[in-house]
Amino acid sequence: METRELRYFVAVAEELHFGRAAERLGIAQPPLSRTIAQLEHRLGVELLTRTSRKVLLTAAGTTLLTEARAILGAVSAAERRTRGAAVDRPSLVLAAKAGGTGEVLAKVLDVYAAQPGAVPVDVLLCESNTHVPLLDGRADVALLHEPYDPTTGLDVEVLHTEGQIAVMPAAHALAGASQLRMADVSALDERVRWPRPDGTYPDGPGIEVRNLTQLFQMIELGRAVAVVPDDFRARLTEGLVAVPVVDAPKVTTVIAWPPHSRSRALADLVRVATGVS
C-alpha cells in the first residue's frame, strides 16, 4: 500500500462522504473513488459499504483506519522530527482537551520548563478525541482520560483517578438529589452525545456537542445534563450544581505517547508529569 492510498482512505473513512473527502484532499471525486476501489481490489476485502444516501465502514475498513492512522502518523512524525533535527532545535508537541486539563497541564508545563535541558513545548488543544494527534503524528505526547479516550497501542503513565458528577442547572428536577446513578442520567432527554473519532455521532436521542465550552453553554441554557470528572466541580458557574454519580466509571488522567518514541525530552516531560500530578 502507498501512503497516498492510505491518506485517501482515511479522508473517506473520516468524512464518510466521497465528495467531502475529495474536497478535503483537494482532488476530484472520480480519481478518489478509483483509488479506493483499487485498494479494495488489491486487499481482497470491502472497506466501505456505499448506498445512494451514505457511506459506512466495514469491519475491515475500521481495522484499516486504525492501522492507516498509525502509519501516516509515524511518517508525519518522522518528517517533523527530521526537520527539527536539521535546525538543531528539538521541541515537543503536547495534545490536550481544550478546557479539560487546565490545572494539570499548567503545572506540568511550569515544572518542566524549569528543568535543565527543557525544550520548547507547543500545546495542541483539541475539541475531543485527543488521542488522534498521537496517531496521525501531529503530537508527541498527550493528556488523555480513560475510559473516554482510547489508549490501546500507546504507552501511558497514570497521573490521577477521580469519580464523576452530573452537572445540571440548579432548577433541574434532579438538582436536589444527594446522589445519582448512570441510569438516572441516561433516561434524560437532556443527555449528551460526543462524536466518534471519525466525527460522526452515535445514533439515538440527546444533545450533540463537540467541546467542553459548547457543553457547558448548553447546560447553562437548560438543554443538557452531563456526567463529567469530579474536578469540574471547581469550575461551575452560578446557577449550576453538581451531583455525585455513584456508579459512573472512574476517570483516570494519563500521559500517553507512541511506544516507538526514544526522545529524551519526552521522557523528561513524562517524569515531570508523574511527579506533579
Secondary structure as UniProt FT lines:
FT   HELIX           3..15
FT   HELIX           18..25
FT   HELIX           29..43
FT   STRAND          48..50
FT   STRAND          55..57
FT   HELIX           59..86
FT   TURN            87..88
FT   STRAND          92..97
FT   TURN            98..100
FT   HELIX           102..113
FT   TURN            116..117
FT   STRAND          121..126
FT   TURN            130..131
FT   HELIX           132..135
FT   TURN            136..137
FT   STRAND          141..146
FT   TURN            147..148
FT   TURN            152..153
FT   STRAND          155..162
FT   STRAND          164..169
FT   TURN            170..171
FT   TURN            173..176
FT   HELIX           182..186
FT   TURN            189..190
FT   STRAND          192..193
FT   TURN            197..198
FT   STRAND          207..208
FT   HELIX           212..220
FT   TURN            221..222
FT   STRAND          226..229
FT   HELIX           230..235
FT   TURN            238..239
FT   STRAND          240..245
FT   TURN            246..247
FT   STRAND          251..257
FT   TURN            259..260
FT   HELIX           264..276
//
